[in-house]
Amino acid sequence: MTGDGRQHQLLVHGTTFAAVGAGGDIRGVPSSAEQPDGLFVRDARHLSRWQLTVDGAVPEVLTPVTVDAGGGAGAEAEVARCVLVPRGERQEPPAYTLFREQAVVDGALVEALRIVSNRPVPTTLRLALTADADFADQFELRGDHRTYTKTGAVRSRRVITAPGPDGGGGRPGGPGGGVRELVGARGGVRRPPGAYGQTRPEGVAGVEFGYRRGDWLARTAVTAEPAPDAVEETGTGARRLVWTLDLAAHGSAEVALTVTARPHGAPSRPAPPRSPAAALRPLAEQKSAFLAAVPLPADWPELSAACTRGLADLASLQVPAHGPDGEELSVPAAGVPWHLTLLGRDALLTSLFALPYLPCLASATLSALAATQASEHAEDSAAQPGKIVHEVRHGELAHFGQVPFRRYYGSVDATPLFLVLLGAYTERTGDTAAARRLQPHARAAVGWMLDHGGLGSHGYLVHRADGGGPANQNWKDSPGAICGADGTRAPGPVLAAGAQGYAYDALRRTAWLAGAVWDDAVYADRLERVAAGLRERFQRDFWMAAQEFPALALDGDGGQVDALASDAGHLLWSGLLDKEYGEAVGRRLLGPDFFSGWGVRTLAAGQGAYHPLSCHRGSVWPHDNALIALGLARYGLHDEARVVARALVDAAGASQGRLPEVLAGYTRTAHPTPVPYPHVCARESRTSATPLALLTAVGTP
C-alpha cells in the first residue's frame, strides 16, 4: 500500500487509518494480499465496504483522491478529496458533480458529500451508500496463507433510530437512544415521506454493525445528517443507506456521514466531529507543534522539506499508551498499514532520532516501555524478567492467543536500546527525574542482558529462532537475513553484530547514570568493566582481517557469519570499534558495492547472498542509513556522513519529500529515480524521523 497514488490512499490519525480507492470507496476486496482497504482501528477492520452510487450507478472519477499531507505549519492535514461525475459521453455533459471529502480522527471516519446539479431545471437524484463491517483482524489480511478458527463468532446489523417528537429514538447508548433489528418493506426500514428536518417518530438515523465472539465485542456505527430515507438489505451482510435528493436548478445538497468504531477494550471517546474540517484541527495543531520545535536548515531546502514531511507523518503516527503509574501517554507507532501500534525497537529508534528536537517522544516512549517490561517468564510470548516488549497488539487474534503478539518480547535489541535512550535522554535534557523513577526498570534491563540475554554466559547478546515470531530477533528479522556471503543461513543461536554495539552503548550509558544520578559507584564500575570486556572480545572475535570488516554475526559454534553488511555502520553509531577500525569501516561503507547512490545497501553487491529486491540482503533502508550517518559523524567522517545524507534527501525529493521505508538496491547511475521495494509500510516512524537524524549528523542541532 502506498500513500502516493499507486494503490490506495491513506488517512492516518493515532490508532486509526483508512485506506480508500481513487473515488473514495472501500470495496473490501484488496487489489493484492498486501494492500487491504478499509477503516482500521486497533488491529481490526471496522469498515469493509463503503461504496457510493447515484441513481443506481457508480459515478466516474473526474479527479482521483488526493491527500493533503499537511506540509506546512497550520496547513490542513490528512483530508482526502475527489470529484465524481456520472458516466456519459462527450455530447452529454454530466448532470451533476459530486465533491467528496474524507478525514479520520482517532476511532472514526468523517465524510462530507456535496452534490451539485449542472442542469437549469429541478432534478431529483437517488443517493445510496452501501456499508459493511467484517471486523477482520489484520493478521487475517496479510496474505500469508494462514487461517484462523473463530468458533462462536456472531455478526449483527441493527438500525439506529432517530429522536421522535416524544424524545424516543436516538444514537446507540445516548439518551433515549435505540437500536433495533432491520425490518420493513423491501428488506429495509424507511422514513416517512417529507422534508428533511421534520421530526417524526422512529425515524432512521443510520445503522450499527456488531461482532461478538465470547467476551469479545466490537461495533461500528454509521450515522448521517440528514438522516437517510431508508436502510435497505442487499442480500449480503452489507446495508444500503438511501437518500432522495430534490435539487433546484443548479442547486446543491450536502450529506455529512460519520463512521464511529467502538473496538473491544478501547476507552470511550468523545463524539467525533461532523465535518472533515473539524476533524483535522487536533492533528494540524500537533503537526504545527512538532514543526515549531525543529530549526529547519534554510541553506538546504530539500532537507528542510524532508524534515517537514517527516514531522507531519510523525504527528499522525502517535498512538495512546500508559506509563508505570497508569498515566496517559502518546508514543510513536511503528507504521501503517501493518504496525499502527507500539513496537519497542521502532519507538526507541524514532525517539533517539528525534531526541535533540522532540525529547517529549523519548520521555513517553521510556515510560510506556517501562510499563510493559516483562517481570516473569512466559514461553509463548518470549517474555523473560527485565526484557523490553517488542510488540503490543489489541486485536481479536491476540486477545484469544491465536497470535503471540498481545505482548510479545521476541527482540534481542529493544532492551539495550531502552537503556541507550534513557541515558541519552538524561544527558541531553538534564532531566534526572526520569532516570531516578525508572532506575528499577533500568537495572532489570541490565539484569536481562547479563542473564537471559547471554552476555554473562556467552559474552554476547544471543537470540534463537522463535517458532511463533520472526526468524531473527534483531532488526533484520526476515528469514535468511543473517547469512554468510554465499547466502548460507547461520546455524544455531545467533550473535548479531549490531546488537553487541547496542549492548556496549547501553552498558556505558547506564554506568554513567549509576555514577551521576543513582550515586552507585560500585555498580557503575562493574558495568564499565563489562563494557570494556565486550569491546575487547568483539574486535577479536568479529573482525575479519582479510576483509578489514566485521562479520555480520557469529553462529552457534562461534564461527564468523562472513556477509559484508550495513550493520557495521551501527557499530560506528554505538562506538564499539576502535578509531582505526571505525574509520576503515566508515570509508568501506561508501564503496561502490555498498553505496547505491540512494544510500548504503543492507548487503554489499557482488556477494552470492546479494539481491537488490530482497528485504534485508541488498535493499536500502533509510533508518539504517540514518544510524550509519550518525556513526560516520561520531568517528569524524563528516564528508562521508554528508554523502549519505544527500543521497537520502534526494530519494525523498523523488517521492514528494517522503522517504520510502525501503528502496531497492539498484545503482543510481543505472536507474536515475529510486526503485521502490514492494511490501512496505506507506508511513513508518523510524523513516519519518530519519531526516531529523540526518540534520543532526550533518550539523549541530
C-alpha positions in Angstrom: 0.0 0.0 0.0 1.2 3.4 -0.7 0.2 6.9 0.1 1.3 8.4 -3.2 -1.5 7.3 -5.5 -0.1 4.0 -6.8 -2.7 2.0 -4.9 -5.0 3.1 -2.1 -4.7 6.5 -0.4 -4.2 6.6 3.3 -5.6 8.7 6.1 -4.0 8.3 9.4 -4.6 9.5 12.9 -3.5 7.7 16.1 -4.8 4.2 16.3 -6.9 4.7 13.2 -6.3 4.6 9.5 -8.4 4.4 6.4 -7.3 3.1 3.0 -9.6 4.3 0.2 -9.7 3.9 -3.6 -9.5 6.6 -6.3 -13.1 7.5 -5.8 -13.1 7.4 -2.0 -14.8 3.9 -2.0 -13.8 0.9 0.1 -14.5 -2.4 -1.7 -13.3 -4.8 0.9 -11.5 -6.9 -1.8 -7.9 -5.8 -1.8 -6.1 -5.3 -5.1 -3.4 -7.6 -3.7 -3.0 -9.5 -0.5 -0.5 -6.9 0.7 -2.9 -4.0 0.4 -6.3 -4.3 2.1 -8.6 -1.3 2.0 -11.0 -0.3 4.8 -11.2 1.6 8.1 -8.9 0.0 10.7 -8.9 0.7 14.4 -6.8 -1.2 16.9 -5.8 -4.0 14.5 -9.4 -4.6 13.3 -11.2 -3.6 10.1 -14.3 -1.6 11.2 -15.4 -0.8 7.7 -15.0 -3.2 4.8 -17.4 -1.7 2.3 -18.2 1.9 1.6 -19.5 2.3 -1.9 -21.3 5.2 -3.3 -23.9 5.1 -6.1 -26.2 7.8 -7.7 -29.4 6.7 -9.4 -28.1 3.1 -9.1 -24.8 3.7 -11.0 -21.2 4.1 -9.7 -20.0 7.6 -10.6 -16.9 8.1 -12.7 -13.8 9.6 -11.1 -13.1 13.0 -12.6 -10.4 13.9 -10.0 -9.0 10.9 -8.1 -8.5 11.0 -4.3 -5.6 13.2 -3.2 -4.5 13.6 0.3 -3.3 16.9 1.8 -0.4 15.7 4.0 -0.2 18.9 5.9 3.2 20.1 4.8 3.4 23.5 6.4 2.6 24.7 9.9 -1.0 25.5 10.1 -1.9 23.6 6.9 -4.8 21.3 6.7 -3.8 17.7 7.5 -4.9 14.3 6.3 -8.0 15.2 4.2 -8.8 13.2 1.1 -10.6 14.9 -1.7 -12.0 13.7 -5.0 -14.5 14.8 -7.6 -17.0 12.4 -9.2 -19.5 12.7 -12.2 -21.9 10.3 -13.9 -20.7 8.2 -16.7 -21.5 9.7 -20.1 -20.3 10.8 -23.5 -18.8 13.9 -24.8 -22.1 15.0 -26.3 -23.9 14.5 -22.9 -22.4 16.8 -20.3 -22.6 15.4 -16.7 -25.9 16.0 -15.0 -24.3 16.5 -11.6 -20.9 16.8 -10.0 -20.2 15.2 -6.6 -17.5 16.6 -4.4 -16.3 14.1 -1.7 -14.1 14.9 1.3 -12.9 12.4 4.0 -10.9 12.6 7.1 -10.2 10.4 10.1 -10.0 11.1 13.8 -8.9 8.6 16.4 -11.7 6.0 16.1 -13.8 7.5 13.3 -14.1 8.3 9.7 -15.9 11.6 8.8 -17.1 12.3 5.3 -18.8 15.3 3.6 -20.6 14.8 0.3 -21.8 17.8 -1.8 -23.7 17.0 -4.9 -24.3 19.9 -7.4 -26.8 19.9 -10.2 -25.5 21.1 -13.5 -29.0 21.3 -15.0 -31.1 24.5 -15.4 -34.2 22.7 -14.1 -35.1 21.0 -10.9 -33.6 17.5 -10.5 -34.3 14.5 -8.3 -31.4 12.1 -7.5 -31.2 8.9 -5.5 -28.0 8.8 -3.5 -27.1 5.5 -1.9 -24.2 4.3 0.2 -23.5 0.6 0.8 -21.7 -0.1 4.0 -20.5 -3.2 5.8 -18.0 -4.1 8.6 -16.4 -7.5 8.6 -14.3 -6.9 11.7 -11.4 -8.9 10.2 -8.2 -9.0 12.3 -5.2 -7.5 10.4 -3.4 -10.8 10.7 -6.1 -12.4 8.6 -5.5 -10.0 5.8 -1.7 -10.4 5.5 -1.9 -12.9 2.6 0.5 -15.4 4.4 -1.9 -18.3 3.7 -2.7 -18.8 7.4 -6.3 -19.4 8.6 -7.8 -18.8 12.0 -10.7 -20.6 13.5 -13.4 -18.3 15.1 -15.8 -20.6 16.8 -19.0 -19.0 18.0 -18.4 -15.7 16.2 -21.7 -13.8 15.5 -22.2 -10.7 13.3 -25.3 -8.4 13.6 -26.8 -5.4 11.9 -29.2 -3.0 13.6 -30.9 0.2 12.6 -30.2 3.3 14.7 -33.4 5.2 15.3 -33.6 9.0 15.3 -35.4 11.0 18.0 -39.2 11.3 17.6 -41.5 14.1 19.0 -41.6 12.3 22.4 -37.8 12.0 22.7 -37.7 8.4 21.7 -35.0 7.0 19.5 -31.5 8.4 19.2 -28.0 7.3 18.9 -26.8 4.0 20.4 -26.1 4.5 24.0 -27.3 8.0 24.1 -30.3 9.5 26.0 -33.5 7.9 24.5 -31.3 6.1 22.1 -32.3 2.8 20.5 -31.2 0.2 18.1 -33.4 -2.5 16.5 -33.2 -5.3 14.0 -33.7 -4.4 10.4 -37.3 -4.9 9.3 -39.7 -3.5 6.8 -40.7 -3.3 3.1 -38.0 -4.1 0.5 -35.9 -5.7 3.3 -35.3 -2.3 4.9 -36.6 0.4 7.2 -38.0 3.5 5.6 -38.5 7.0 6.8 -41.9 8.6 6.4 -42.0 11.0 3.4 -41.5 14.6 3.9 -38.9 17.4 4.0 -35.7 16.9 5.9 -35.7 18.5 9.3 -39.2 17.5 10.3 -39.4 15.4 13.5 -41.2 12.1 13.2 -41.4 9.0 15.4 -39.0 6.2 14.9 -37.1 7.8 12.1 -34.0 6.2 10.7 -30.6 7.7 11.8 -28.2 5.1 10.5 -27.0 1.5 11.0 -24.8 -0.3 13.5 -22.8 -3.4 12.7 -21.7 -5.7 15.6 -19.4 -8.6 16.1 -19.3 -10.8 19.2 -17.1 -13.8 20.0 -17.1 -15.0 23.6 -16.2 -12.0 25.7 -15.0 -10.0 22.6 -17.4 -7.3 21.4 -16.8 -4.8 18.6 -19.2 -2.4 16.9 -19.3 0.1 14.1 -22.0 2.8 13.8 -22.8 4.7 10.6 -24.9 7.9 11.1 -25.7 10.7 8.7 -27.1 14.3 8.6 -29.6 14.5 7.1 -30.7 11.0 8.1 -31.3 8.5 5.3 -34.8 7.9 4.0 -34.2 4.1 4.3 -31.7 1.4 5.3 -32.1 -1.5 2.9 -30.8 -5.0 2.9 -28.6 -6.0 0.0 -28.7 -9.8 0.1 -25.3 -9.8 1.8 -24.2 -8.6 5.2 -24.0 -5.1 3.8 -26.7 -2.4 4.3 -27.6 0.4 1.9 -28.4 3.9 3.2 -30.6 5.7 0.7 -31.5 9.4 0.3 -33.9 11.0 -2.3 -32.5 14.5 -3.0 -34.5 17.2 -4.7 -32.2 19.7 -6.2 -33.2 23.1 -7.5 -31.9 24.4 -10.9 -28.1 24.5 -10.5 -28.8 23.7 -6.8 -26.9 21.5 -4.4 -27.4 19.2 -1.4 -25.0 18.1 1.3 -24.8 14.9 3.3 -22.5 14.5 6.4 -21.5 11.0 7.3 -19.8 9.6 10.4 -18.4 6.1 10.9 -17.7 5.6 14.6 -15.7 2.5 15.6 -16.1 1.0 19.0 -13.3 -1.5 19.3 -13.2 -4.1 22.1 -11.4 -2.8 25.2 -10.9 0.7 23.8 -11.6 3.6 26.2 -14.7 5.6 25.4 -14.1 8.6 23.2 -16.0 11.9 22.7 -18.3 12.0 19.8 -16.3 12.7 16.6 -16.7 16.0 14.8 -19.3 16.1 12.0 -17.1 17.6 9.3 -13.7 16.8 7.9 -12.5 20.3 8.5 -13.3 20.0 12.2 -11.7 16.5 12.3 -8.4 17.9 11.1 -7.8 20.6 13.8 -6.2 18.4 16.5 -3.8 16.8 14.1 -2.9 20.1 12.5 -2.1 21.5 15.9 0.1 18.5 16.7 2.0 19.0 13.4 2.4 22.7 14.0 3.9 22.0 17.5 6.3 19.5 16.0 7.4 21.8 13.3 7.9 24.7 15.7 10.4 22.6 17.7 12.8 21.9 14.8 15.2 24.5 13.4 14.9 23.8 9.7 18.0 24.4 7.6 17.5 27.4 5.3 20.6 26.6 3.4 19.4 23.1 2.5 15.7 23.4 1.4 15.5 19.8 0.3 16.5 18.6 3.7 14.1 21.1 5.2 11.3 19.7 3.1 12.1 16.1 4.1 12.1 17.1 7.8 8.7 18.9 7.3 7.1 15.9 5.7 8.6 13.5 8.2 7.4 15.6 11.2 3.9 15.7 9.7 3.9 11.9 9.4 5.3 11.5 12.9 2.4 13.6 14.3 -0.2 11.3 12.6 1.6 8.2 13.9 1.2 9.0 17.6 -0.8 6.3 19.5 -2.0 6.2 23.1 -0.2 4.2 25.8 0.1 4.2 29.6 3.0 4.7 31.9 4.0 2.7 35.0 1.5 4.6 37.2 -1.3 4.4 34.6 -0.6 7.9 33.3 -1.8 8.5 29.7 0.9 8.9 27.1 1.3 9.4 23.3 4.0 7.3 21.7 5.2 6.8 18.1 3.6 3.8 16.4 5.8 1.8 14.0 3.9 2.4 10.8 0.9 1.8 8.6 -0.8 -0.4 7.4 0.5 -3.3 9.4 2.1 -1.8 12.5 -0.1 1.0 13.8 0.9 0.0 17.3 3.8 0.2 19.8 6.8 -1.7 18.7 9.7 -1.4 21.1 12.6 -1.2 18.7 10.9 1.2 16.3 9.7 3.6 19.0 13.1 3.6 20.6 15.0 4.4 17.4 12.4 7.0 16.4 12.7 8.7 19.8 16.5 8.6 19.5 16.5 10.3 16.1 14.1 13.0 17.3 15.7 13.4 20.7 17.6 16.7 20.0 14.3 18.3 18.9 11.4 16.4 20.4 12.5 15.0 23.7 8.8 14.5 24.6 8.8 11.4 22.4 11.7 9.9 24.3 10.1 10.6 27.7 6.8 9.0 26.7 8.4 6.0 25.0 10.6 5.2 28.0 7.6 5.3 30.3 5.4 3.2 28.0 8.1 0.6 27.7 8.8 0.5 31.4 5.1 -0.1 32.0 5.2 -3.1 29.7 8.6 -4.5 30.7 8.4 -8.3 31.4 8.6 -9.4 35.1 8.3 -13.1 34.7 8.8 -16.0 32.2 6.2 -16.7 29.5 7.4 -19.0 26.8 4.6 -18.3 24.4 5.4 -14.6 24.3 9.2 -14.9 24.7 9.0 -12.9 28.0 11.8 -13.0 30.5 12.3 -10.8 33.6 13.6 -7.4 32.6 13.0 -7.8 28.9 11.6 -4.8 27.0 8.5 -5.6 24.9 8.9 -6.0 21.1 5.2 -5.7 20.0 1.9 -4.8 21.6 -1.4 -5.8 19.9 -5.0 -5.1 20.6 -6.8 -7.3 18.1 -9.1 -10.3 18.4 -6.5 -13.0 17.4 -4.0 -11.6 20.0 -6.8 -11.5 22.6 -7.6 -15.2 22.2 -3.9 -16.2 21.9 -4.1 -17.2 18.3 -1.1 -15.0 17.5 1.5 -14.4 20.2 1.7 -10.6 19.9 -0.7 -9.3 22.7 2.6 -8.6 24.4 5.4 -10.2 22.6 9.1 -10.0 23.7 10.9 -11.6 20.8 13.6 -9.0 20.3 17.2 -9.1 21.3 17.8 -5.4 20.8 14.9 -3.5 22.3 16.2 -4.0 25.9 19.7 -2.4 25.3 18.1 0.3 23.2 15.9 1.2 26.1 18.9 1.8 28.2 20.6 3.8 25.4 17.6 6.1 25.2 17.3 6.5 28.9 21.0 7.5 29.1 20.8 9.7 26.0 17.6 11.4 27.2 19.1 12.2 30.6 22.3 13.5 29.2 20.6 15.6 26.5 17.9 17.2 28.7 19.5 17.3 32.1 16.2 15.8 33.4 17.3 13.3 36.0 13.7 12.6 37.3 13.0 10.0 34.6 16.3 8.2 35.3 15.5 8.1 39.0 12.0 7.0 38.5 13.0 4.3 36.0 16.0 3.1 37.9 14.4 -0.3 38.8 13.4 -0.8 35.2 16.9 0.0 34.0 18.6 -2.3 36.5 16.2 -5.1 35.5 17.0 -4.5 31.8 20.8 -4.8 32.6 20.0 -7.9 34.5 18.3 -9.4 31.5 21.3 -8.6 29.3 23.7 -10.3 31.7 21.5 -13.3 32.4 18.8 -14.4 29.9 20.3 -12.2 27.2 23.5 -14.3 27.3 26.0 -11.5 28.0 27.2 -13.1 31.2 27.4 -16.7 29.9 28.2 -16.3 26.2 30.0 -12.9 26.4 27.5 -11.6 23.8 23.8 -11.0 23.4 22.2 -14.1 21.8 19.0 -14.8 20.1 17.4 -18.0 18.8 14.7 -18.5 16.2 11.2 -18.3 17.6 8.6 -20.5 16.1 5.7 -18.1 16.7 7.5 -14.9 15.8 10.2 -13.6 13.5 13.0 -15.9 12.3 15.6 -13.4 13.6 15.2 -11.1 16.6 17.4 -8.2 15.5 16.2 -5.5 13.1 17.0 -7.8 10.1 14.2 -10.2 11.1 13.4 -11.8 7.8 14.3 -15.5 7.1 17.8 -15.8 5.7 18.7 -12.2 6.7 21.6 -13.4 8.9 23.7 -15.3 6.4 27.1 -15.8 5.0 28.5 -14.1 1.9 27.2 -17.0 -0.2 23.7 -16.8 1.3 24.0 -19.8 3.7 21.9 -19.2 6.8 23.7 -19.0 10.2 23.0 -22.2 12.2 22.1 -22.4 15.9 21.8 -19.4 18.2 22.8 -16.1 16.6 25.1 -13.4 18.0 24.3 -10.4 15.7 26.9 -7.7 15.5 24.6 -4.7 15.7 23.1 -6.0 19.0 26.5 -6.2 20.6 27.1 -2.5 19.7 23.8 -1.6 21.3 24.7 -3.6 24.4 28.1 -1.8 24.7 26.4 1.6 24.4 23.8 0.6 26.9 26.4 -0.6 29.5 28.4 2.7 29.1 25.3 4.9 29.4 23.9 3.0 32.4 27.3 3.1 34.1 27.2 6.9 33.7 23.6 7.0 35.2 24.7 4.9 38.1 27.6 7.2 39.0 26.0 10.6 38.1 22.3 10.1 39.1 21.9 6.9 41.2 25.0 7.5 43.4 26.2 3.9 43.0 29.8 3.9 42.1 30.2 0.2 42.6 27.5 -0.6 40.1 28.9 2.0 37.7 32.4 0.4 37.9 31.0 -3.1 37.3 29.2 -2.0 34.1 32.2 -0.2 32.8 34.3 -3.4 33.2 31.7 -5.5 31.4 31.5 -3.0 28.6 35.3 -2.9 28.2 35.4 -6.7 28.1 32.7 -6.8 25.4 34.6 -4.3 23.3 37.8 -6.3 23.5 36.1 -9.6 22.7 34.2 -8.2 19.8 37.2 -6.8 18.0 38.9 -10.2 18.5 36.0 -12.5 17.5 34.1 -10.5 14.9 36.9 -8.7 13.0 37.6 -10.3 9.6 41.2 -9.3 8.9 41.1 -10.3 5.2 38.1 -8.1 4.5 39.1 -5.5 7.1 35.5 -5.5 8.1 33.4 -7.0 11.0 31.3 -10.2 10.5 27.6 -9.8 10.3 27.2 -12.2 13.2 28.7 -15.3 15.0 26.9 -18.6 14.6 26.0 -21.1 17.3 29.5 -22.6 17.1 31.3 -19.2 17.3 32.1 -19.1 13.6 32.0 -15.9 11.7 29.0 -15.2 9.5 31.0 -13.5 6.8 28.5 -11.4 4.8 29.5 -7.8 4.4 26.5 -5.9 5.8 25.4 -2.5 6.7 25.1 -3.5 10.4 28.7 -2.4 10.6 27.5 1.2 10.5 25.5 0.6 13.7 28.8 -0.3 15.4 30.0 3.2 14.5 26.8 4.7 16.0 27.3 2.8 19.2 31.1 3.5 19.4 32.1 -0.2 19.8 35.0 -0.1 17.3 38.4 1.4 17.9 39.0 4.6 16.0 41.3 3.0 13.4 38.8 0.2 12.8 35.8 2.6 12.8 37.4 4.9 10.2 38.2 1.9 7.9 34.6 0.6 8.2 33.1 4.0 7.6 35.0 4.6 4.3 34.3 1.0 3.2 30.5 1.6 3.5 30.9 4.3 0.9 32.5 1.9 -1.6 30.5 1.2 -4.8 29.4 -2.3 -3.7 27.8 -0.8 -0.6 26.7 2.6 -1.7 24.0 2.6 -4.4 23.7 6.4 -4.8 20.5 6.4 -2.8 22.1 5.1 0.3 24.1 2.2 1.8 22.8 -1.3 0.9 22.0 -3.7 3.7 24.3 -6.2 1.9 27.2 -5.3 -0.3 26.7 -6.1 -4.0 28.9 -8.9 -5.6 28.2 -11.4 -2.8 26.3 -14.6 -3.5 23.7 -13.5 -1.0 23.0 -10.1 -2.6 19.6 -9.4 -4.1 18.5 -5.8 -4.8 14.9 -6.6 -4.2 15.3 -8.6 -1.0 14.1 -7.3 2.3 17.5 -7.3 4.1 20.0 -8.7 1.6 20.7 -5.8 -0.7 17.9 -3.2 -0.3 18.4 0.3 1.2 16.7 1.2 4.4 16.6 4.9 5.3 16.6 4.4 9.1 19.6 2.0 8.7 21.4 4.8 6.8 20.4 7.3 9.5 22.3 5.2 12.1 25.2 5.0 9.6 25.3 8.7 9.0 25.3 9.4 12.8 28.0 6.8 13.2 30.1 8.4 10.5 29.8 11.8 12.1 30.8 10.2 15.5 34.1 9.0 14.0 34.8 12.3 12.4 33.9 11.2 8.8 31.8 14.3 8.2 32.2 14.3 4.4 31.0 10.7 4.2 28.1 11.5 6.5 27.0 14.3 4.2 27.2 12.0 1.2 24.8 9.6 2.8 22.5 12.4 3.9 22.5 13.9 0.4 21.5 10.6 -1.1 18.6 10.1 1.2 17.4 13.7 0.8 17.5 13.2 -3.0 15.5 10.0 -2.6 12.9 11.9 -0.5 12.7 14.6 -3.1 11.8 12.0 -5.8 8.8 10.9 -3.6 7.4 14.4 -2.9 9.5 14.8 0.3 8.5 11.5 1.9 11.2 8.8 2.3 10.1 5.3 1.5 10.5 2.7 4.2 12.8 0.7 1.9 14.4 1.2 -1.6 15.7 -1.4 -4.0 19.4 -1.7 -4.1 19.8 -0.7 -7.8 22.5 1.9 -8.6 21.6 5.5 -9.2 23.7 5.6 -12.3 21.6 2.7 -13.9 18.3 4.0 -12.5 18.0 7.8 -12.2 15.0 7.6 -9.9 14.7 5.4 -6.8 13.2 2.0 -7.4 10.6 1.2 -4.6 10.8 -2.1 -2.7 7.4 -3.9 -2.7 5.5 -4.8 0.5 6.5 -1.8 2.7 4.7 0.4 5.2 3.4 3.5 3.5 4.5 5.5 6.5 6.9 4.4 9.1 8.0 6.3 12.2 11.7 5.4 12.0 11.7 6.6 8.4 9.8 9.7 9.2 12.3 10.6 11.9 15.3 9.8 9.6 15.6 13.4 8.2 15.9 14.6 11.8 18.8 12.2 12.3 20.4 13.5 9.1 20.0 17.0 10.3 21.9 16.0 13.5 24.6 14.1 11.5 25.5 17.0 9.2 25.3 19.8 11.7 25.0 20.8 15.3 21.4 21.0 16.4 
